[in-house]
Amino acid sequence: MKDILSAEGTIVDAHGQRRGWVIAEDGLVSEIGYGDCPVEPDVTGFIVRDVVNMHTHCADYGLDVPPGLSLEELVAPPDGLKHRYLRSASRTDLMGNMGRFAAASSGRGSETFVDFREGGAEGCRMLREACPDAVILGRPTSPEFDPDEIDEILSVADGIGISSESDMDHRYIESVADEVRDRRMVFAIHVSERVREDIDFVLSLDPAFVVHMCEATDDDIAKCAEAEVPIVVCPTSNRYFGREPPVARAQALGADLALGTDNGMLCEPDMFSEAAVFAEAASSQGGDPSDCIRALTRVSCKILNRSKANARATGPGPVTILPSPDGDEQGAVMRGDRIRLNIRRF
């Protein structure tokens, strides 16, 4: 006898929010529709299609972080703890980290994640082998611009994702960005995570999105809004280092916000927990906590729809139900073929 579960509520996807329903048989979503559910629903709430985690570093998922390290000591290239770990770990260990990260992400409702993959072309090949559904933004390792290296990376990856502009020579960054733009692939960059950085230079690179912006001014954020460059915030990671994601300021200034979980060594790839932190940050800053739903769904689609990487993020993926406060929280994760029904509370 099949285990049948029905859910009704607000379907949230790239097109916005509409009233609808899903029916799952043994964890496999068999029907999705709009309007009233044809049967009495077992649970009500938000119905969210595959949520894309817009910023990760998955290879450090196996690194135990000692307490008290600063942002620079932990992640600044080239000799932060993370980078030393990535250089010293074996290929087997790194691919094991990537596979476990991907499984943890999928089990929490995110089949697809956008990874800033360190390690040049080889790092990209490892992740593609470990997790074919990942959107991979490679990072070159050559100290000087090498078009052959960029070509090799882009033969495997979906684009390039680099460290902050203050970590690298501007001419180097411009050359990399030009190569990526010419191929209509994704170029993204960390900005103003540790210190305020030159947003005019960053926007001249025409990035698909920027990450963090914790130390950005209102004027910097307004320029991103005007240029229609979304900001991916990572509230849990930012707060680990005593920094605050600019949620309310971005909302007030009209900038699009998306969400990422950042380094696997710092927190689990759980986008719904991240959305809860986003909502709390928005509320404490005087912003709109309900914007977390849009950040979870529509902005990531908007970013990836501009590039070929969209093909990796438009498969069936998981369907997640966020029950209403008075809803019945049932099961944990019921697995199907490639479409799973997750029931989560955040």
N, C-alpha and C positions, 0 to 999 in steps of 0.2 A: 504494500500500500504506500502511495506517495505521500510525502510530507509537504502539504500545501500551505503557503503563507501569503496573505494579501496585505497590501499597504495602500493608503490613500493620503493625499496631501498636496503639497506644492512641488511640482517637478522643476528642478533648477538645472539648466544646461546653457549652452552657448547662446541660445535664443532668448533667454530671460527666465521668467517664472510663470508657470501655468498650473492650474489645478489638474491633477491626474492621479494615476494609480499604477501599481505593478502587482503581478501575481507570479510567485516563484514555486516551482515544484522541485523538491529535494535540493534546494539552494540554487537552482538554475532558473533565471528569470525567463518565463515562458510568454508573458504578455505585458505590454506597457500601453496604456491608453490615457486619454484626456477626458476631463469631466468627472462624473461620479463613478466610483468603483462599482462594477456589476455585482459584487458580492459584499457582504458585511466585512469591512476591513478588520484585520487583526491588530493593526497598529497604524497610527496617523502621525504625520510630521513632514519634514522636508525630504524629498526624494532626489538624491544628487547622483548624476552620472559620474563616470570615472574622473576623479579629481587629480589634476596634474600638479605635482610638487615642483615649483618653478626654480628652486635653487638647492642643490645638494652637492656634497663631496662624499661619495660613498666608500672610497677605498680605505678611509681611516676608521671604518666602523669597528675594527678590532683593537683600536688604540685605547688603553686606559689612561685617562688624563689625571695627573696629580693635581691636587687642589692648589689654588693660589697663583697660577700662572696668568700673566697679563695676555692681552690679545696679541701683542707683538711676540712674546715668548712662545706662544702656542702656534700661531698660524702665519706670521709674517715670513715671506720668502726672503732668502733661500734656506735659512737655518732655523726657523721655528720648529718646535717639536714635531708638528705634523709632517713637515717636509723631510726632516731627518728620518722619521719612521717610514715614509713612503720610499725613500732611497734604500733603506736597509732591509725592508721586508721582502720576502721571496715572492715570486710571481704566483705561486700556489696560495700563499697566505693572502695576497691582495685580491686574487680572484675569489677566494673563499669569503672575504669581507664583502665584496661586491654582490655575490650571490645571496648571502644572508641578508644584506641590506635590501635587495630587490624583493626577497620573499617577505620581509617585514613590512615593506612599503605596500606591496600588493595585498597582504593580509589586513592592512588597515585602510584599504579603499583607494590606493593610488597605484594603478598598474604602471603609469608612466611618470618618470621624474626627469628633470633637466639637470644633468650633472656637469659641473665644471671639472673636467677630467685632467688632472695633472699627469705628467709622465710622457708628454709628447704623443707620437703616433702609437707607440707600444701601449701606453696607458689606455688609449682609445680602443685599440684592438682587444685588450683584456676585457674592457667593459662591454663591448659589442658581443663578445663571446659569452660573457657571464650573464648578460641581460639584454637580449635583442630589442626589447621595448623601450630602453632608455633613450632619451634625447641627449646626445653627447656633444658637449662643447669642449673641444680639446684645448690644451695649453702648450704652446711651443716651449722647447727647452734650450734652443740655441741662444747664446748671448747676443748674437747679431741676427738681423733679419735674414732668413734663409728661405727663399721661395720654394725650394724643393721640399723642405720640411713642412711648410704650410700645405703644399700640394698633397703630401703623404697623409697629413692629419685629416684633411678635408676629403680624402678618398674613403675614410672610415667614419668620420664624425659628421654631425649635422651643422657644425659651425665652430666658432672659437669663443671661449670664455676666459678672460684674462684677469689677473690681479689688478690692483688699483693703478691709476696713472702715475702716482707718485713713486711707484716701485720700478718703473720702467722708463726708458728713453722715449720721448714723444715721437720722434721720427720712426722708431721701431713700431710703436703702436699704430701710427698712421699707415704704415706699409701693410701691417697685418690686416687692419680694418678694410683697406682698399681691396685686398685680395678676397676677403670674405664677401664684401659688397658686390664685387664683380661676378661672383658665383650665385648671388641671391640666396645666401645662407645666413645663419644667425650669428651676429656679433654681439656680445654682452660683456659687461665690465663691472667690477666692484667699484663703488664710489663713496667717498666720505664715510668710511666705516670707522677709521681710527682718528683721522684729522680731516678738516674740510679740504676738499680738492677742487680743481679748476673745472667747473661744470661747463663752461663755454668750450673748452677743449674737448671734453667728453662728448658733448652734443654734436660737435663738428664731425665726430666719427660715425654719426648716424646709427647708434646702437639700437638693437631691438628692444632692450630693456637695460636698466641699471639695478644694482643690488645694494641694499642697506640705506645709504643716505642719512645715517644717524647724526652726523656732524654738519649736515647741509643747512644753509640758511633758508629763510622763507623765499628769498629771491631765487636761490638755486632750484628749489622745488617748483616754484612758479614757472621757471624756464623749462623744466621737464614737462609740465602740464601743457605749456604753449607748444612745445615741440612734439607733443603726443608720444612721449617716451615713458612707458610705465615704470614704476618703482616696485621692485620685489623686496619685501621686508621679511625679516627672520626674527620675530619677537623673542623667542626663547633663547636663541643664540646671542642676540644683542644684549638681552638682560643678564645673561651669564657673565658678560664682561662689563656690566654696570652702565650700559648704554640703552637709550630708549629709541624704539622705532618711531619715525615721525608720522604716526597714523593720523591724528586729528589735523595736523598742519597740512598734510597732503590732501585730506578730504576737503578742508576749507579752501585750498588753493586750486582744486580741480584736477589734481594728478590721479591717474589710475594706480591702484595698488593691487599687487598680487602677493602670494605667500610662498615661502620656502622654509625648509627645516634646517638648511645649512649643513654643517659637519656631522657625519654619523657618530663621531666620537663624543659629541656633546648631547645629542638627544635623539630619540627614536624618530623614524620617518612617519610621523603620525600627524597628518594634516588637520584632523579634526581637533586634536589637542592644541595644535598651533593656532587654529582659528579661535579657540577659546581664549588663548593668551592675547591674540589680536583684539578680540572683543573687549577684554579687560583693559588693555592699553588704550583703546579708543575711548572707553568710558571714563577712565581716570584722567585722560587728557582733555575731556570735554567734547569728544567726537561722537560719531554714530557707531555703536557696536554692531548693529545689524548689517553693516557694510561687509562684515566678514564673509557672508554668503557670496556676495559678488566677487570678493577677492579670491575665494576658493574656486570659482567657476569661470565667470565670463571674461575676466581680464586675461587669464592664462590662454583661453581660446583666442582672444583678440591678438595676443602676442604671436602665438604659433601659426595662426592663420596667414600671417605675412610671409611664411617661409615654407620650404619643403619639409621642415621638421614636423609640420602639422600632420603628415601622413602617419607618424609614429604615435600621435596622440588622439587619433580619431577612431581607434578600434573599439570593440564593444566594451571592454573594461568592466570593472565592478560597478554595481549600483548600491549606493549607501542610503539607508534610511536614518534620519535624525529625528527620533520620536519627539512629539510634543511633550511638555512637562507632565501631563497626565496620561501619556501614552503607556503602552505595555512594552517594556524593554525585554525582548525575547532573544534567546540564542546569543551567540557571539558572532562567529562568522560561519555561514553555510556555504560550502564551496560547490561550484558547478564546473562547467567546462572552462570557458574563459569569462563568463559573466557570473559574478557572485553577488549574493545579497548580503550586505553588512547592515547590522542594526547597531547604531552608535548613539551615545548620549554625550553632549558637550556643553 
